[in-house]
Amino acid sequence: MSETLLVQQQEHIAIITLNNPPANTWTIASLKQLENIITELNNNKRNCALIIHSNSEKFFSAGADLNTVNHRDKSLALEFAQAFGDAFQALSDYQGVSIAAITGYAMGGGLEAALCCDIRLCEQQAKMALPEASVGLLPCGLGTQQLPWLIGEGWAKRMILLGEHINAKQAVNIGLVQELVATGKVLTKALELAQLAAKQSPTALRHCKNLIMQARNNSMAEALQQERELFVQLWDDQNQQEGVSAFLEKRQPVWKP
């Protein structure tokens, strides 16, 4: 059996290709594989970015195969929900810059995977939805929490409670994705953005992402205090001196992972 997730490393960038045709549905095995991949990337000091994409123009990912939830066994339901939660929480907590390169349909757990990424790009034929309630289910891969934070409660309710499908232009307009590109070009654009991550101090990048993500839960007072503390901590890291020196000397910095 072929791997449902393929991983390719290009210098500091990991490219994760969804590889479960025809619709790139998630399985417990592929969710656990994703979780393990993220753990390995976080332990790889050279890695600073990942891209999730699909080779299919029609499907990014259709989410879960409904055949896998066509049963009455609550223990199996818990196992499936736990796998989604663990994998997508790991993706959300990834220490580098994560980019979802959305091609066609991103439905249910497919869209939830994209929501866990820092940046979302899509091609012009893309369509996105969280349609779980229409089949008696609900999003269990962080979708009910990520979506309203990213696009606001109103649009999140339209997509989750009403099951509305969003096309590529709408997705850009409501802030669900950051950029719309031509068919066949999204991976190229994602690679261009991922290359920018290598220009940042890896230490500063990790601290900045941590602070941005904490803004969802912490008060402004807590965040400001931690921001100052982390700023001063950078003086314990040689990348701070390298970055400033390189700028003043008009050269490219050489970062230490």
N, C-alpha and C positions, 0 to 999 in steps of 0.2 A: 504494500500500500504506500502510495506517495505521501510526502509530508503535506499537510494542509496549510502550513506556513513555511515559506522559503525565506532564508535570511542571506543577504549579500552585504559584505562590508566594503565600502569605498572610503579608504582612509578613516576619517573620523565619523563617517555617516553610516548608519545601518539602514538597509532597505528591507522592509518586511513585506513580502508579497503574499497576498491572500490567494490560496491555491486549492480551493475546493469547488471545482466547477460542478454544475453550471452557474450557481448563484452565490458561491463563496459563503455558504452558511457556516455558522459556528457549531462546533461540537465540544463536548467536555474535554476531549483530548486536545483540540486546537486552543481552547481557552487556557488549559494548563500549560501548553507549550508557550503561549504568549507570555504568561506570567513568568516562566523560566527564562525566556529570552530577555525580558526586562531586567530581571535579577542579574543576568550575565552582563548586560550592557552597563548597568550601574556599577558593576565591579571592574569594568574595563576603563581604565583611566584615559585611554586615547579616544574613547567615544564621547561625542558631545551632541549628536543629533540622530534622530531616527525618522524614517518616512514609512507610513503604511499606505500601500497602494494595491491595485488589482490590475492584472493584465487584460481584463475584460472591459470593453467599452460599455457593455450593457449593465454589468453588475459590479459595484464596489463590494457590497455584501448585503444579502437579503436578511441577515440576522439569524435567528434560530430556525432550523427545519422543524416545522410543526409536527412531523411524524414522531419526533423525539419527546413531545409533550402530550401525545395522544394516549394518555393512560390515567389511572386513578390513584397512583402510588405517590403519596405525599413525601415519602423519603427520597424518591427519585427527583421530585420537584425541588426539594431542598438542596439536593446535590447539584442540580443544574443551576439554580439561583446562586448558590455559593460560588460555583465556578465562574459565572458571569461577574459577580461582585468582586471576587479576588483578582481576576485577570484585569478587569477594567480599572480597579483601584490602583493596581500596580502600574498600569499605563498612565493613569492620571498623576501618580507620584514619581514618574520617571524623572531622573535628575537633569537630563539634557533638554534639548528643544525637540518636541515631537510635532510632526506635520502629517495631517491626513490628506492624501491626494485622491479625491473622490472622483470616480469616473461616472458610472451610471447610477443604478438604484442603490441607495443607502437606506435600508429599512430596518426598523427595530434595532436589534443588537449591532447591525452594521453601522447605523447612525450613532449609536451609543459609543462605539469604539472611536468614531471620529470626534465626538463630543469630549472625549478624554484627552484629546491632543491639544497642544498649545495653539496650533494654527491649522485652519482648514481651507483648502483650495478645492475648487470643483470645475469639471468640464461642463460645457454648455448643455449636454444631454442629461445631466444629473437630476435625480429626483430624490427627495428626502422625506421620511415620515417615521413616526412612532405609532404604528397602527395596532398595538397589542390589544387595546380595549375592544376593538372590533371583533376579536376572536375570544373574548372572555379572559384575557390575560392583562398584565401590566408590565411596563419596562422594569427590569430588575438588574440592569447593568449601569446603574447610576443615572439613568436618563431622566427620571422625575426630579432629580436634584440639579444635574448639570444644565439641562435645557433652560429652565426659568432663570438661572443665574446668568446665562450667556445671552439670551434674547428677550428676557422679560417675561413676566407672568402671563400677560395677555396672549402673546403668540405661543407660548408653551402650552397654554390651555387649549388653544385652537388645534395645535398639533396632537396633543395627547388625549384631550377629552372629546374632540370632534373628529380626530383621525385625519386632519387635512394633510394632503401631500403638497410639498413645497418644491417648486422648480428652481433651477439654478439662479435665475435673476431675482426671484423672491428671496432666496437664501442670502444673497449678497445684500439686498435691501434691508433685511431684518437683522443683519449681523450674524447670521448663522455660519456663513463662510466669509473669509476676508477677501477672496479674489476669484473671479471667473475667468477661465482660460479656454482656448479652443480645444476641440476634441483631439485627443492624442498628444496634448502638450502639458498635461498637469504634472507628470513626473519630472519633466525637464524643469518646470518652474519650481517644484518642490526642492529639487536638487540645488537650484540657484539660491534659494532661501537657506537651505541647510548649510551651504558653504559659508554663509555669513556667520553662522554660529562659531566657526573655527577662528574668526577674527576677534572673538571676545575672550577675555580672561576666563578660563574654566571655573576658577574659584568665584569670581564675581558673578558669572552666569548662574551658578548654582544658588548663590545667596539671593540674587535678584528674583529668580523663579520662586524660591521659597517664600519670599516676602509677598510677591504678587498673589500666590495661591492662598496665603494666610489672610489676605484682605477679605476673603469670603466669610471668615469666621471671627476674626479678632477685631477689637475696637481700634479706632484710629490711635488712641493713646498708647495702647499696647504695641501697635505696629511701629509707631514713630520711635518708641524706646528701643525696640529690637533693630530697627533700621540703623540707628546710631551705633548700637553695640556691634552689629555686623560690619559697619563701615570701619570702625576702629580695629576689628579683628583682621581686616585685610592687611594691616601692617605686619602681621605674623606670617604672611604669605609672600613669597618672593615675586609672584606675578604682579603685585601692586607696584613694586619698585621697577620691574621690567616694563610695565605698561607706561608709566609716567616717563621713564628714561627714553623709551623708544619714541614716544611722541615728541619730546624735546629735541631728540637727536635726528628727527625726521627719517625714521626707519621703521620697518615692520617689527612688532614685538615677537619674541620667541617664548611661547608660553610653556610652563611646566605643568603637566597633567596632575 
